[in-house]
Amino acid sequence: MKEFYLDNTPITYYIDDTAGNDWVVFIHAAFVDHGMFEKQFDYFSGKYNLLAVDILGHGNSVKAKKGDTIEKMSYWIDQIFQKHHIKAAHFVGVSLGAVFVQDFANRYEDKVLSLVCFGGYDINNFDAEKQKSNSKQQMKMILKAMFSIKWFAKENKKISAYTAEAQEEFYKLNLKFKKKSLMYLSKLQNMVNKFPNKKRQYNLLVGCGEYDIPMEIDIVKEWAERERCDKMILKGAGHCANMDMPKEFNACLENFWEKE
């Protein structure tokens, strides 16, 4: 993957365009960076053109100026599309990344070939009441992050991945997260329930790992039933299913794209 910087923005992104085929965009979970998709990059290199973006405040996307917020992520991704003459792409978002791929799809529907959301929720049908208990736990974790990123990372890996190998990978990526970047996440609420529900013009796959929190599994099932879309509860995986069970996750994506 070659590293690029989007001019006049804080955004760093990575491209492998050796396939000469459809594009796939990967957007990562909170507190880590594009590196969480390393096994996806290895597998899909040469099969698809790949684009991975570090979310504002994560990875190398940290040189923000006044006025830069995560609400601009979709606009910046579209700027990347224009710069590299990408007409449309398949989008894959895990956890926080699922929020951004949906937001992009809301704003630039004609540039979406398909949408995959793992460990996320439907931002156009966000139920704050259902999220209350989970939000309290998230706040406790954020307080730990404000005190010590190392302490936070040790706790966060346990809820973000299931296998020992994936937990260690997540932990190493999480250690690079800067406390000052927590402020960007406060704008997430501005991205939910902002667009009306309508029939999608592309295929949707929603999923999570079988060892994710019960609420997430319920969200995925309800989401799939409501939209009558594809669903995958990945065995042997936790919240970041692509890290826990990469071979199975890759096969899931490939099967989804090939059936279109």
GIZIHU-V475892 format. One record per run of one state. SS is the DSSP state (H for helix, E for strand, - for the rest). FROM is the first residue (numbers start at 1). LEN is the number of residues. Records with the same first field share a line. If there is no record, write none. Layout:
SS: FROM-LEN ; FROM-LEN
This chain:
-: 1-1 ; 6-6 ; 17-6 ; 28-6 ; 46-2 ; 54-16 ; 84-5 ; 95-1 ; 108-1 ; 119-9 ; 148-1 ; 161-3 ; 175-4 ; 192-11 ; 210-4 ; 228-2 ; 235-6 ; 245-1 ; 259-2
E: 2-4 ; 12-5 ; 23-5 ; 45-1 ; 48-6 ; 89-6 ; 112-7 ; 203-7 ; 230-5
H: 34-11 ; 70-14 ; 96-12 ; 109-3 ; 128-20 ; 149-12 ; 164-11 ; 179-13 ; 214-14 ; 241-4 ; 246-13
